[in-house]
Amino acid sequence: MAKPKHILVMRLSAMGDVAMTVPVLRAFSLQYPEVKITVVSRPFFAPFFNGISNVTFFGVDLKERHKGFLGLLRLFSDVKQFKINAVADLHNVLRSKVVRTLFALSGKKVAATDKGRADKKALTRAENKVFAPVKSMFERHVETFDKLGFSLSLENPIFPEKAKLTEEIISKLFGNEIPDFSGIKIGIAPFAQYESKVYPLDLMQEVIDALAENKNQKIFLFGGGEAEIQKLNQFQNQHKNVIVVAGKLKFQQELDLISNLDVMLSMDSGNAHIAAMLGVKVITLWGATHPYAGFKPFNQPDDFCITADRTQYPLLPTSVYGNKKVEGYEDVMRTIQPEIVVDKIKKELN
């Protein structure tokens, strides 16, 4: 049977999960340059896929045109015209299932990512916990393409070159003082969707203060929304070499800045996956969640993941996504000492 020439790839949200598809699609485009891919996702994520050859982006409109069941029929109709031969559903939720089923009914080959829910449940449950790594989401996506007849290797990945930092980006961050950009650039993304994944703010302040002592280092603070920007301004703490990025740049400009970092310190969150997809070293801090659940950032060594102490908190991880609260486990991240984090960053910068 002839291999598909044009694959529809669906992954509608969330930011980190969409970013995790990028290394897989970049590998696919290099290994199968003759195959076209159309990615369906939220319009905001379009910049993730810039520069990947043979990949085009289709922004889904879940608020109006593609809302509800009728909207999904419209989505099917909208993308069908691209002469799609196969569907890789990397999301595997009700919305994407409807669209892929319509393609299957029209005789197209479809495959969906198995999220491994049973394995993840075994890892996070309190009783009879199976504390062992489950398959990563990257491996699971590779399996999805395998079902469509494309074996993929993620070995020796190729990353995009560092973006050029335009005068506009630099002036938005620094005003008229154009700094020397040759020093070390550290990114810090101190927030996450759920509280159980956020390093305590007082400890994060200690980390930032310690790193800011080295005036040859510039520290860029990432986040979004008024409340986070307020906290980031407090973290800045009079340090001239600590720069709040949040609220100053367009999304593409933020990606360009991240691509120029020497290292990113992040929670188990979207920023970790964005930095990793751009080939940046990513050191992650883990509270209620754990890299064993399959969400370790792409191509990062295990020792870049600093986890809370399981001898003190044996039920860890208590959650796959950080959305579950367990009594007595509110302070698990306090077992990660600020000096451990600072030393790790220093070691990787040397």
C-alpha positions in Angstrom: 0.0 0.0 0.0 1.3 3.5 -0.9 2.6 5.6 2.0 0.6 8.7 2.7 1.9 11.9 1.0 0.1 14.4 3.3 -0.5 13.8 7.0 -2.8 15.9 9.2 -1.4 16.2 12.7 -3.7 17.3 15.5 -2.6 18.6 18.9 -5.0 21.4 20.0 -3.6 22.5 23.4 -1.9 23.0 26.0 1.3 25.0 25.3 3.8 22.5 26.8 2.1 19.5 25.0 2.1 21.3 21.7 5.8 22.2 22.2 6.5 18.5 22.8 5.3 17.7 19.3 7.9 20.0 17.7 11.0 17.8 18.1 9.0 14.8 16.7 7.8 16.8 13.7 11.2 18.3 13.1 12.7 14.7 13.0 9.9 13.6 10.7 10.5 16.4 8.2 14.2 15.6 8.0 13.7 11.8 7.7 10.7 12.0 5.3 11.2 15.3 3.3 8.8 14.1 0.6 5.8 14.0 3.0 3.8 17.1 3.7 2.4 17.8 7.2 -0.4 20.1 8.1 -0.6 20.8 11.9 -3.9 21.7 13.4 -3.6 23.7 16.6 -4.5 26.9 18.3 -3.3 30.0 16.3 -1.2 31.2 19.2 1.1 28.2 18.8 1.9 28.8 15.1 5.4 30.2 15.7 6.5 26.9 17.2 6.4 25.3 13.7 8.2 28.1 11.8 11.2 26.9 9.9 10.3 23.2 9.8 10.3 22.3 6.2 7.2 20.6 4.7 5.1 21.6 7.7 2.2 24.1 7.3 0.0 25.3 10.1 -3.8 25.5 10.2 -5.2 27.6 13.1 -8.3 26.1 14.7 -11.1 28.5 15.8 -12.6 26.7 18.8 -14.6 29.8 19.9 -16.6 30.3 16.7 -16.1 28.5 13.3 -15.0 25.2 14.8 -17.0 25.3 18.0 -19.2 22.3 19.0 -20.1 19.3 16.9 -21.1 21.4 13.9 -17.8 23.3 14.1 -15.9 20.0 14.1 -17.7 19.0 10.9 -16.6 22.4 9.5 -13.0 21.7 10.6 -13.1 18.4 8.8 -14.4 20.1 5.7 -11.8 22.9 6.0 -8.8 20.6 6.2 -10.1 17.9 3.9 -9.5 20.2 0.9 -5.7 20.0 1.5 -5.9 16.4 0.0 -5.0 14.7 3.4 -4.1 11.0 3.1 -3.7 10.2 6.8 -4.3 11.6 10.3 -1.9 11.5 13.3 -4.0 12.4 16.3 -1.4 13.4 18.9 -4.1 14.8 21.2 -6.6 11.9 21.4 -9.5 13.8 23.1 -13.1 13.9 22.1 -12.7 16.8 19.6 -9.8 15.2 17.8 -11.5 11.8 17.9 -14.5 13.2 16.0 -12.3 14.7 13.3 -10.1 11.6 12.9 -13.3 9.4 12.8 -14.6 11.5 9.9 -11.4 10.9 8.0 -11.5 7.2 8.8 -15.0 7.0 7.5 -13.8 8.6 4.3 -11.2 5.8 3.9 -8.1 7.6 5.2 -5.6 5.9 7.4 -5.7 7.3 11.0 -3.6 6.7 14.2 -3.8 8.2 17.7 -1.3 8.6 20.5 -1.9 6.2 23.4 -1.4 8.4 26.5 -0.6 5.4 28.7 -3.1 6.4 31.4 -2.9 3.0 33.2 0.9 3.3 33.6 0.7 6.9 34.8 -2.0 5.9 37.3 0.2 3.2 38.7 3.0 5.7 39.1 1.0 8.3 41.0 -1.4 6.2 43.1 -0.8 5.9 46.9 -1.2 2.1 47.2 0.8 -0.4 45.2 2.7 2.4 43.5 4.9 1.3 40.6 7.8 3.8 40.8 9.3 3.3 37.4 9.6 5.5 34.3 6.7 5.2 31.9 7.2 5.8 28.1 7.9 9.5 27.3 5.3 11.5 25.3 8.0 11.7 22.5 8.2 7.9 22.3 4.4 7.7 22.2 4.1 10.2 19.3 6.8 8.2 17.5 4.6 5.1 17.9 1.7 7.0 16.4 3.7 7.7 13.2 4.9 4.1 13.2 1.2 3.0 13.0 1.0 5.1 9.8 4.0 3.3 8.3 6.7 5.8 9.2 9.5 4.6 11.6 11.1 7.6 13.2 14.4 8.1 15.1 14.8 10.9 17.7 18.5 10.1 18.0 21.0 13.0 17.3 18.3 15.7 17.0 19.0 18.8 14.9 17.9 22.1 16.4 17.3 25.5 14.8 20.1 28.0 14.9 19.9 30.7 17.6 17.6 33.5 16.4 19.0 37.0 15.8 18.0 39.3 18.6 16.7 42.4 16.8 17.1 46.0 18.0 13.4 46.0 18.7 13.7 43.1 21.1 16.7 44.6 22.9 15.1 48.0 23.2 11.9 46.5 24.5 13.9 44.8 27.2 16.5 47.4 28.1 15.2 50.8 26.8 18.0 52.9 25.4 20.8 51.2 27.3 22.1 48.7 24.8 23.9 46.1 26.9 26.8 43.9 26.2 25.1 40.6 25.1 28.2 38.5 25.0 27.9 37.2 28.7 26.0 34.3 30.0 22.2 34.4 29.6 20.0 32.4 32.1 16.3 32.1 31.7 14.0 31.5 34.7 10.4 30.5 34.4 9.2 30.3 38.0 5.5 29.6 37.5 3.3 26.7 36.4 -0.4 26.0 36.0 -0.7 24.4 39.4 0.6 25.5 42.7 2.0 22.0 43.5 4.5 22.5 40.7 5.8 25.9 41.7 9.0 26.3 43.7 8.3 28.4 46.8 8.8 32.1 46.0 11.1 32.8 49.0 13.4 30.0 47.8 13.3 31.2 44.2 14.3 34.6 45.4 17.4 33.1 47.0 18.2 31.4 43.7 17.8 34.6 41.7 19.8 36.7 44.3 22.7 34.1 44.2 22.8 34.0 40.4 22.6 37.8 40.1 25.9 38.1 42.2 27.8 37.3 39.0 27.5 40.5 37.0 28.6 38.8 33.8 25.3 36.9 33.8 22.0 38.3 32.6 18.9 36.6 34.2 15.7 36.8 32.2 12.4 36.2 34.1 9.5 34.6 32.1 5.8 34.5 32.9 2.5 36.0 31.9 -0.5 37.9 33.3 -0.6 40.8 35.8 -0.2 38.7 39.0 2.9 36.9 37.7 4.4 40.1 36.3 4.0 41.7 39.8 5.8 38.8 41.4 8.6 38.9 38.7 9.1 42.6 39.4 9.6 41.7 43.1 12.1 38.9 42.1 14.1 41.6 40.2 15.0 43.0 43.6 17.1 46.0 42.5 19.4 43.7 40.5 20.5 45.5 37.3 21.3 42.2 35.6 17.9 40.7 36.3 15.4 41.5 33.5 11.6 40.9 33.5 10.6 39.6 30.1 6.9 39.0 30.8 4.6 41.5 29.1 7.3 43.1 27.0 7.7 40.9 23.9 5.5 39.4 21.3 5.4 35.6 21.4 7.8 35.1 18.5 10.2 37.5 20.0 10.1 35.6 23.3 11.0 32.4 21.4 13.9 34.2 19.7 15.2 35.3 23.2 14.8 31.8 24.6 16.8 30.3 21.7 19.7 32.6 22.8 19.8 31.4 26.4 22.7 29.3 27.8 20.3 27.6 30.3 16.7 27.7 31.3 15.5 27.0 34.9 11.9 26.0 34.8 9.2 24.2 36.7 7.5 21.2 35.1 5.8 23.6 32.7 5.4 24.8 29.1 8.5 27.0 29.2 10.7 23.9 29.9 9.4 22.3 26.7 9.7 25.5 24.6 13.4 25.9 25.6 14.1 22.2 25.0 12.5 22.2 21.5 14.9 25.1 20.7 18.0 23.1 21.9 18.6 25.0 25.1 19.8 23.2 28.3 16.8 23.0 30.7 17.1 22.4 34.4 13.6 21.5 35.8 12.3 21.5 39.4 9.6 18.9 40.3 7.2 18.9 43.2 4.0 16.8 43.1 4.9 15.6 39.6 7.9 13.6 38.4 9.9 13.2 35.2 9.0 9.5 35.3 5.5 10.3 34.1 6.8 10.9 30.6 7.0 14.7 30.5 10.8 15.2 31.0 11.8 17.9 28.5 13.2 16.7 25.2 16.8 15.6 24.9 17.7 16.6 28.5 19.8 14.3 30.8 18.0 12.8 33.9 20.2 14.8 36.3 18.8 18.0 34.8 15.6 17.1 36.6 15.8 18.1 40.3 13.0 16.3 42.2 11.6 16.7 45.7 12.8 14.2 48.4 11.0 10.9 48.2 12.5 9.5 51.4 10.7 12.3 53.3 7.6 12.2 51.0 7.3 8.5 49.8 4.0 9.0 48.0 5.6 11.2 45.4 4.7 11.6 42.6 1.1 12.2 43.7 -0.1 13.6 40.4 0.7 13.4 36.6 -0.2 17.0 35.9 0.0 18.6 39.4 -3.8 19.1 39.7 -4.2 16.8 42.7 -3.6 18.0 46.3 -2.5 15.5 48.9 -2.7 16.5 52.6 0.7 16.9 54.2 2.4 17.2 50.8 2.0 21.0 50.4 5.7 21.7 51.1 7.4 18.9 49.2 9.4 21.4 47.1 11.0 22.9 50.2 13.2 19.7 50.2 15.0 21.2 47.2 17.6 23.5 48.6 18.3 26.8 46.7 22.1 26.1 46.7 21.5 22.7 45.0 19.7 24.6 42.2 22.3 27.3 42.0 25.2 24.8 42.0 23.5 22.8 39.2 23.1 25.8 37.0 26.8 26.9 37.7 28.0 23.4 36.9 26.2 23.3 33.5 27.4 26.8 32.6 31.1 25.9 33.1 
